[in-house]
Amino acid sequence: MARAETAIFERVFDVNALRDPRAAAEMKKFYDTHGIVCIALKQKIQVREVVGQMVERLLGQLPYSDEYMLNLKSESGRELHIKNPEDREEIITELLRPKLAKENLKRLEVSAPPHREFGAPCTAQSFHNPWANALRQDPEIYHLVTELLGYTHINCDLNRSIFLLPGQGQAAMLHWDCDPREQTPGSENHIQGKVCFTDGKFICVPGTHTEEFLDEFYPLYDPLYPGRKMGQAKYGLDPGKDPLDLFGRQRAFTVPGGSLVLWNTKLLHGHPTLARDEGISFGCYLGFHPEISGEERKVRQALHREGAVPDKWPSGDKVHFLPAKYLIFPKVLESMVAKKLSREARAQLLATRVTQKGKIVPHVRPWGWTPGSYTPFEFTPLGRRIMGLEPWEAGDARPAKRPRVGVLNSLK
């Protein structure tokens, strides 16, 4: 299978310059042409502060015994442990190194939350956190997204954070998260995205989002993939059935730290892996879509109130708290999760289940927040509408050609 050729964005747009209609028009033209755009978020991300928050929440609240909690060795050889507040700054320094020491990488692989291989944990803290929520409701990001999507009544999906270790990453086949056969001309587009707090990657085939491409794609590929149900999530491709050489045309774009990359949901894309000599990739997913229904709003309100994990991804796929292979292979579940649990956690979370073949195997229940550690994020009025906690006001949902600053200021 062809490897994705490394690429850099021809242009990275400055989020602070996009209130200028000319800059916004250039961004829109770039996005419409390529199906993807990269925006520098500048001072919106304070890397050390964000990484410190991620460490405390994603790793500090794991129900592991002390020996499996995050522990590193400083450059001077001093032992660092996540439960020692005095070690916080040195831990952040070690995690932000461009190349981790081998011993520290091994320790991280042990102390990482589930979904280490993919690099995006499904714990409650991964979905509900200040670093993602501040960006979800950011007025400048709202402006640029409405400019790209073409309507004002947008909602942001509730998605997880990115904590991808060197040498990790599940290189998925090229795919669409939603079935491209249902992406009809004139339908409202969704937009997918991720923020890279540190340097990241994104794999895609530029230009595959257009109606011209899809018109060419359907008659060539549909006969090669018979029996696929309409509406299938994660619609993937096989390099052995690729008459347009899409695998050969894929590119691995470098996403500079402190940047937001947004792509059209019709764009063919894949997931990166990190080399052993790269730094940790920190970030979060950030996607937008049309306003949700009243029933979906009730679900969002409950998730926000309780700090709970969604049942499904925006694509319709079920959210799995633990990777599927942990459930298929009991020994993997034992080594990757069960044996790491503290005595108290084992009593609360360790159980058994019966497989389809009638075999009794160990099972670990999903965990949430430690008592008293979750407080619902205080969204602004604008943020509550973006997150679907409150409806947008009735009226014209089409975007103004220029941001309506007076209206937006009243929502801050």
N, C-alpha and C positions, 0 to 999 in steps of 0.2 A: 504494500500500500504506500502511495506517495506521501512523503512527509510535507507538512505545510511549510512553505518558504517564508522565512522571516521578512517582515515588512514594517515600515514606519508610516504613520499618517502623513499625507502630503501637507496637511494643515491641522493645527490644534487651535480651536477657538477659545477666546477668553470670555468666561461667563460675565465678567463685569462690563464687557464692551457690547453685549448683545442687546442692550436697550437702544443702541443706534440702529435705526431701521435698515441701513445699508449692511451693517455687519450681520444682522439677523437674516437678511435676504441671502447673503452669501452662505451662511450656515445652512439655510434651508435648501439652497441649490446643491450644496455638497451632499447633504443627506439624501435628497431626492435622486441624485445621480448614483451614489455608491450604496445607499441603504444603511449607512453607518456614519457616525460622526463622533469626534472626541472633543471634549470641552475641559479646559483647565479651570479648576474650581478655586485656585489661588488660596486666599487666606481662610476659606471656609473649613479647611481641614488642618488642625494642629496635630501632627502625626504622633508625637510622643504622648499627648493627652489622650488621643483616641486609642492608641495601642494599649496604654495603661488601663483604660476602661474595659477594653476587650479582654485583657488578661484577667482582670478582677472578676468579670462576669462570666465569660465563657469557660475559663479554666478554674477560677477561684471558687465557683459554686458547684463544681462536680462532686458527686457523692462518693469520692474515692477515699481510701485510707491515706494517711500522710505519706507513706512511701511511694504512692503513685501520683500524688499531687505534683504540680510543676516544681521542679528543682533543677537548677542550673549551676554551672561553675563560672565564676567571673574570670576576666582576663588575668587577674592576679592570683587566681586559684582558690578564692574564697567561695564557700558553699552558699548558694542562694536558695531560699524557699519561699513560695508564694504566700505562705501564712505568716511570714515575718515582714511587717510593714517597712522596716528599715531597708529591706532588699529591693523594694519596688523599682527605684530608679535604675539600679544596676541590672535588674531583670529586663527592663525595657531596652536598655542599651544593648544587651546581648541579643535580644530578639530582633533588633533593627540592624544587626550587622549584615553587610552585603553577602558575606559568606559565613555561615555558622560553623563553630568548632564541631568536629565529628562527635565528640562526647555529648555536647549539648543537643545536637540533632537527635541522637539516640534517646536521650532523656525525654525530649519533646515528643517523640513518636510513642513513648510509653504513656505520657501524661496528657496527651491530646484527647479531646472529646470524640465520641463516635462520629463516623463519616470522615475520619482522618484522610482516607484515601481520596475522597472527592474534594475535601477541603472546605466544606460548608456544613457545619453541625446543625442538627435539627432540634437542639434544645430550646426551651422557651426563651432563654436569654439571647439566643441568636436572632430571634424575630423581634423582640421588644427591647429596644435599647436606645440610649440618647444619641449615639453617633449616627445611626440610620434615620431616626425620627427627625432630627434637625435638618437633614437633607431632604427628607420626604416633603416637608412643608416649606422649604426655602423659597422665597418669592422669585428670585432670579432663575432658579431651576424651573419653577412653575412657568415663568414667561417663555423660556426657551422650549419647553415641552409643548406648550400650547401653540407655539409658532410652528413646530415640526408636525404636530398632529392635525392641526387645522380646526380645533374646537377648544372651548374654554372649560367645559364641565368635565374635568378629568378626575380620575381616581388613581391613587398609587397602590400597587399590590403590597401585601404583607409577605415579605420574603426574608431570607436568612442572611447571615453574615458570612464573610469569606475568611478562612484561616487555613491557607494551603501551605504545607511544609515542602521544603526542597526534596526532590525525589518522589513526590506524591502527585496525584492527579490521575483521574480515570479518563484517558483519551477516548472520548465517545466518537462514534462514527458521525460523519456529517449528517445533520438532521434539522427538521423544523420542530419546534415545541408544539405547534398546532398544525393540523392537517392542511397542507397548502391547497388541496383540492377544494376546500371550503372558503378559501380566500377569494371572494368574487370581486370583480371591478365595482367600485363605488361603495364597498363595505367600509365601515369605520376601522381604521388601522389601530392596532395596539403598538406600543413601543416597549422594547425590552432594554435593560441596561444594567450596568454595574459600575460602582465607584471603586477605584483602586487607590487606597490610602498610600500604599507603597507600589513600586513598579509591578505591573501585571501584564497579562497577555490576553488576546482574544483572537480566536480562529474563525474565519468566515470565507465565503466566496463572494466578493463584492459584485454588486449588480444583479444578484439572483432574486431580488425582491420585486422586479418590475413585471408588469403585465406581459411585456414582450417576451421576457424570459419564460414566464410560466406558460404562455401560449406555445412556446417551443418545447418546454419540458414535458407537459402532459402527454402528448401523443407518443413520445419516445420512451418514457419511463413507466407509464401505467401498465402496458403489456408485460413489462419485465417484473412487476411486483403484483401478481394476481392475488385476489383473495383478501386484500386489505380493506377493512371496514372504513367507511367514511367517518371522519371525526376522530381518527386515531391520534392520540397524543404521542409525542416523540416519533415523528415520521422520519425514519432513518434511511440511509442509502448504503448500498453494498459496492465497494470498489470494483467488484467483478461485474457489476451491472451498471455501467456508467458511460453511456455513449457520448456524452458531452465533456468527458474528462473533468468533472467537477472536483474530484479529489486532487487532480493535478493543478487545478486553478485555485485551491485554497491557500490562504495567507495567514500567517501567525503575526498579528499586529502587536507591537509593543505599546502598552498603555502607560504613559508616564505617571509616576506617583502623584497623587493629588488631582487626578483627572476622572471625569465621568465619560464612559463610552456608552452611546445609545445606538441601538440597531432596530431596524424595521422587523416586525415579527415574521414577515415573509422572507427574511434573509436566511439563507442556508448557512449554518454555523456549527461549531464543535467546541469541545472543551480542551484546554491546554494541560500539559503536565509541566512540572518544574524540574530543571536539572539539579543534580546534587550540589552544584557549586553556586546556586542562586540563593537569594534571600527569601524569607517568608513573604508570601503574598497576603496582605491584609486588605479587607474591603467589605463591601456589601452589595447585594443585588437591589436594583432600583428600577422598577418597570411601571408603566402608566397605561391606562385604558379608559374607555368611556365610563360614565357614571353607572354605578351598580344599582340593582333593584332594591326595593324596600325590604324584601326578605333577606337579601344578602347584607343589607345594612344592619339588620338585627344581629346577624352573625358577627360582623365586624365589631359592633358595639360590645358584644359578649367577649370576644377575643381580647379587645383592648381593656375591658374591665377586669378580666381574670388573668391576663398575661398568658393566654393559652396559644397553642400551636394550631394553625389551620389544618383542616382535614385534607385539603387538596391544594396543589399548585395552580397558578393561573392557567396552565395548559390543560388542567383537568386530571392530571396524574395524582394518585394518592400520595400523601406525605408519609414517609416511613421514618419513624423515630430512630430506628437502628437500620444499618445496611442490610439488604436482603440476605447476603451470604451469612450474616450472623445467625439468622433464623434457620437457614438451610443446614448449616454445619454447627452443631452444638459445641464442639471443641473450640471453634473460633469464637463463639459467644463467650465461652468460659475464659479464654485467654485474653480477649480484647476488652471485656466489660466485667463479667461476673467476679473474677478473682480480684479486681481492683476495688470493688465496693468496700466501704467501711463496714464494721460489724453492724452498726445501726441501719445502714442502707440495705445490707443483705437481708435483714429481718423484714424490711418494708417492701423491697423491690424484687427480691428473688422468688420465683414461683416456678411452676411447671405448666406445660401445655401438651395437648395431644395432637400429633400430626395426622394428616389425612390417612396415613397407613396404620393409625392406631398406636403409634409409639409415643411413650411419655418422654419428653425432653425438657431440659431447663429453659426457663424464660425469664427475661428481665423486663419489668414493667417500666414504662416511660416515667421520668421524673420531671418535676417542675422547679419551683422556687423554694429556697429555704425559707422557713417561717419569717414573715416580716420584711423580706428582701424585695418584694415587688410593689411598686407604686406606679399606677398608670401615668403615662407621660402627659404633661399638660400641653396639648396642642393649641395653637392659635386658632381663631375662627377660620382663617384660610386653611390651616392644616387639618382641621376637623372635616372640612369639605373635601379636601384632597384625599384624606384617608377613608372617606365614606362613612364617617361617624355621624355626619349631618348631611342632608341633601343640599345640592345647589339650588338657588332660588329659581323658580320657574321663569322661563323667558328664552330669549335667543341664545343658544349654546354655541353659535359660531364665533370664532375669534375676531376681535377687532384687529385691524391691520397694524396698530401700534398698541402696546400695553396700556390698559386703562389705569393709570397710576393712582388716580383719586379713589377709584373703587377698591383697588387692592390695598391701599393704605388703610382704608376703613376696616379691613379684615385682619390686619396684623395683630 
